[in-house]
Amino acid sequence: MTWTDPLVHTPKRYSRDFRERDSALGALDSQLKTLGATPVHKITTERTAPPADIAALLQTDQALVRRRLVLVNGSPYRMGESWFPLDIVKDSPLEEASPTLVGGVKSALAALGYPQTTAKERITASRTPTPAEFQALDISPERSVAEIMHIGYTADGRVVEVTVTVAPAQTLVAEFEFDLD
């Protein structure tokens, strides 16, 4: 992996305007383009049973997974898996193994009638990468990775997306703004 400045991970990046500006393919794509990078997305899709923790969140054992490896300047930058209940994405553009979803998966889900109104994220700031992760990200096994689990909910509380993103830890800065009493 070549050196790339860290991106600030903030909830504001998920606004529709930000995700879709300049035909970006989602929040990460928009952020990288803002920095002058030309990200390349390698996408695969598969209908499969999700891991138990994700199946419990999606409340189904039939899911679609979109696996993504994002390259910046020709080097691996981030990887992720987005899981969706198969009953809502079957035969939709989300099943296409191509990075053509302007606004990313959130905009695609909204177009299918499942707009996300709330999200919860769990960020693990530093952990040891799995062999598959250090190989895909082209880092040494001793390097730390950060993991973001993003859970997207519709207005009625249904989980329609669980995305797990992994990146070399030095590429992520989490930033939160909230009101205090």
N, C-alpha and C positions, 0 to 999 in steps of 0.2 A: 504494500500500500504506500502510495506517495502521500506526502503531507498535504492536508487540506485543513483550513481553519475550521474550528468547531461551529456548528449551527446552534442558534438559540432555539430551544424547544419551548414554545409558549402556546397557550390555547388560541391566541389570535390567529395563528397560522391555519386554523381549521375553518375560518369564515369562507363562505362560498366565493366572495369576490377575490380573496387571496388565492384560493385553490384553483380558480379558473382563469386568472388574469394571464394575458398573453398566451392563451390556449395551453396553459400548464396542465400536466397530468396528475395534479394533486398538490398537497401542501409541500412535500419535500421537493418536488420538481420546481415549484414556484420559488421556494427559498434558494435553491441552487442557481436557478436562472437569474435571480436578483443579484447574485454574487458574480455573474458573468460566466458561470460554468455551463457546459452543454451535457446534461446528464443523459446516459443511455440506460434504458430499462430492459432487462432480460426477464421475460415473464413466461411462466408455465402454469397450466391449470390442471386440476384433477378432481374428479368426483371420488370422495373417499370418506371413511369414518374418521372423525376428528379424535384427537387425544381426549382422554376422559374429562380433564378440566375444562376444555373448550366445548365438548359435547354438553356438559352440564350448563354452561353459560348459554349456549345456543338452544338448548332443550331439544336436541335432535342427534341422531347418530348417522344422519345422511347430510353431508356437507360438500361444498365446493371450496377448494383451497386454491388461492392464487399465490404462487411463490414468485418473489421478485428479488433480483440482484441489481442494484443500481451502481453503475460505473461513473466515475468522474475523472476526466482527463485520462481515460483508458484504464483506470485502476478501480478495483472494487471499493465501494464506499459504505453501503448499507445493504442488508438483506432482510427479507421479511416474508411472513406468511399471513395472508388474510383469509379468514374462514367465514363462510356464510351458510345459512340454512339453505339446503338445496331446493326446498319447495318454493323459495322466492326468487332464486336466480337461475333456475334451470332454463336452458336454451336462451339465455340473455347475453348481452355483450360482455358481461363479467366472465363468461366461460371462454371467451376468445383469448388465446395466448398471444396477445399483442398489446403494446402500450398505447392504446388509442382512446383511452377514457379521459376526455377533457374534464378536469376537476377531480379526477381520480374515482375511487370506488364510492366515496360518499355521494358524489353527484350522480353516479350510475345508479346507486340504490334509490336516490330521490326520484330519478326518472322512472323507476319501476314501481313507485308508489310507497316507498319505505324511507322517507327522509329521517335522518337522525336529528333528534332534538337535544339529546344529552349524551355525554361521553364520560367515561371514567378511565383514568390511566394509572398504571402502576409502573414506576420506573425503578429498575435495579441499576444503580449507578456503576457498579463494578462487579464483574464476576469472571470466572475462567471460561474461555470459549470451549465449545465442544469441538471434536476433531473436524466435523463437517463445517462448522463456523470458521475456524481459523484457516481452513483450506480455501473456502469460498471467498473470505475477506482478504486472503493473502497476507496474513499476519502470523507472527510466531505464536506458538501455543502458550507462551508466558505472558503475552499481552492481555490486558483486561478488555472486556467488552461491556457495553451498556445494553440493557434490554428494556424496551417499552412495550407493555401490554395495553392496547387500546381497545376498549369495549364500547361499542356504539349502540344506543337505545333509540327506539322510536317513541313518539309521544305516549303511546299506550304501554310503554315499559318493555317492549320486546327487544331482545338483543338480536341485531341483524348483522353485526360485524364484530369479529374478534381478530385484531391484528397484532402479531408479535414481531417487533422490529429489533434487529441486533446490529450494532455498529461498534467499531473500535471506540473505547471509552473516551479517548481524547477528542472525538469528533462531536460530542454532545455536551451542551450546557442547558440545563433545565432552568426555566424562569417562570415564576408564578406571581400574579398580582391578585390581591384579594382585599376585601373590606374588613376592617377591624371595628369592634364595638368600643 
